[in-house]
Amino acid sequence: MTVSLASVWNTAPTSAPAQRKDRYVPGSSAHPAKMLPVLAAHAILAYTRPGETVLDPMCGIGTTLVEAIHHGRNALGVEYEPKWAHLARRNAVSAMLDGGNGHGSVACGDARDLPALIPAEHHGKIALVLTSPPYGPSVHGQVRSSRETGQRGVVKRDFRYSHDPYNLAHVPTDALLDAFTDILTQCRRLLRPGGTVVVTTRPWRERGELIDLPSAALAAGEAAGLIPTERNVALLAGIRDSRLIPRPSFFQMKNVRDARRQGTPLHLIAHEDVLVFTKAAPPAGTCRSESSRGSYEQHTYSARKPPTAATYRSRTSTGRHRHAL
Ligand SMILES: C[S@@+](CC[C@H](N)C(=O)[O-])C[C@H]1O[C@@H](n2cnc3c(N)ncnc32)[C@H](O)[C@@H]1O
């Protein structure tokens, strides 16, 4: 795979199931918000070298790990839900057995405890953090028709991460953003100087209101002491004969059609935002401890006060919202 230098990443030349076919263990498709494998591969190839280590602190079924292993990188994953962590482990083992040159391991736990979950030998050595926070439920789910279910109307399935109220997918948006800032702060401490963080995310609508998660994630990264360096686009749509071919879920399509019927000219979301941050390298001649607050970032990054998640909240979200259906 050659990595394009363009800021628009052509990450859906084939559908998500086609990208995962014969590469992911059965049951993986049940996760409601997986990263596109081509997107993960693009980020890994663009920001790491063979033999380096990639971390996904919210790894779901382990897409980051599988793609890292297949491309000769080592990978660490953390996932809160035991069932997804189990699948991530199985996917990582399958990638190793399938000829991947990298090594992968997965811990089950809360990413806010990252330093305890990641073995000390990796602290300060990780080259890339690649992750995506939980998304709103309107972008998830598959449907079964009345013919399949015997019930009237369509039935939504595979749209939940779990029923655990502490899963960050199920907490109010404000709490998700605070937790995500914490997680990125832990990630920064585990990264090597000059290391990269890539966050993929997209907005969603809740009762008609736009929840601008990409802007919130950008603010969270800055609040975590990371330096924003790029904002790219990863296509969720294919390209045929110079046209974009979106691959929306039934419910995304329904939401857009309903909105248009009511006079709001919405578009289907056919891309993810890819936010890229770096961890400042220490200025030449300094050897300050990264574990203390007020660490060397402040030398290079003090001109502008980083926005907090609260700055974002006052702009886009009312703070009342839950990720409930
Ligand atoms: C958008 S999904 C990531 C999917 C993943 N990139 C993949 O391709 O499978 C976000 C994941 O974060 C997990 N999660 C939620 N709260 C968490 C926490 N506190 N610590 C770690 N993982 C968490 C969810 O269970 C979910 O699997």
Ligand as a Chemical Component Dictionary entry (heavy atoms), coordinates in Angstrom:
data_LIG
# 
_chem_comp.id                   LIG 
_chem_comp.type                 NON-POLYMER 
_chem_comp.pdbx_formal_charge   0 
_chem_comp.three_letter_code    LIG 
# 
loop_
_chem_comp_atom.comp_id 
_chem_comp_atom.atom_id 
_chem_comp_atom.alt_atom_id 
_chem_comp_atom.type_symbol 
_chem_comp_atom.charge 
_chem_comp_atom.model_Cartn_x 
_chem_comp_atom.model_Cartn_y 
_chem_comp_atom.model_Cartn_z 
_chem_comp_atom.pdbx_ordinal 
LIG C1  C1  C 0  -15.551 3.827  18.499 1  
LIG S1  S1  S 1  -15.273 2.371  19.407 2  
LIG C2  C2  C 0  -13.668 1.872  18.876 3  
LIG C3  C3  C 0  -13.724 0.845  17.782 4  
LIG C4  C4  C 0  -12.373 0.378  17.316 5  
LIG N1  N1  N 0  -11.608 1.454  16.709 6  
LIG C5  C5  C 0  -12.532 -0.791 16.344 7  
LIG O1  O1  O 0  -12.242 -0.611 15.141 8  
LIG O2  O2  O -1 -13.024 -1.835 16.756 9  
LIG C6  C6  C 0  -14.934 2.971  21.028 10 
LIG C7  C7  C 0  -14.694 1.857  22.047 11 
LIG O3  O3  O 0  -14.392 2.457  23.309 12 
LIG C8  C8  C 0  -14.806 1.543  24.307 13 
LIG N2  N2  N 0  -14.808 2.242  25.595 14 
LIG C9  C9  C 0  -15.799 2.967  26.157 15 
LIG N3  N3  N 0  -15.403 3.446  27.348 16 
LIG C10 C10 C 0  -14.125 3.053  27.535 17 
LIG C11 C11 C 0  -13.144 3.256  28.558 18 
LIG N4  N4  N 0  -13.417 3.977  29.647 19 
LIG N5  N5  N 0  -11.926 2.677  28.414 20 
LIG C12 C12 C 0  -11.627 1.934  27.309 21 
LIG N6  N6  N 0  -12.508 1.706  26.310 22 
LIG C13 C13 C 0  -13.732 2.270  26.405 23 
LIG C14 C14 C 0  -16.175 1.098  23.802 24 
LIG O4  O4  O 0  -16.593 -0.106 24.441 25 
LIG C15 C15 C 0  -15.886 0.944  22.305 26 
LIG O5  O5  O 0  -15.550 -0.383 21.986 27 
# 
loop_
_chem_comp_bond.comp_id 
_chem_comp_bond.atom_id_1 
_chem_comp_bond.atom_id_2 
_chem_comp_bond.value_order 
_chem_comp_bond.pdbx_ordinal 
LIG C1  S1  SING 1  
LIG S1  C2  SING 2  
LIG S1  C6  SING 3  
LIG C2  C3  SING 4  
LIG C3  C4  SING 5  
LIG C4  N1  SING 6  
LIG C4  C5  SING 7  
LIG C5  O1  DOUB 8  
LIG C5  O2  SING 9  
LIG C6  C7  SING 10 
LIG C7  O3  SING 11 
LIG C7  C15 SING 12 
LIG O3  C8  SING 13 
LIG C8  N2  SING 14 
LIG C8  C14 SING 15 
LIG N2  C9  SING 16 
LIG N2  C13 SING 17 
LIG C9  N3  DOUB 18 
LIG N3  C10 SING 19 
LIG C10 C11 SING 20 
LIG C10 C13 DOUB 21 
LIG C11 N4  SING 22 
LIG C11 N5  DOUB 23 
LIG N5  C12 SING 24 
LIG C12 N6  DOUB 25 
LIG N6  C13 SING 26 
LIG C14 O4  SING 27 
LIG C14 C15 SING 28 
LIG C15 O5  SING 29 
# 
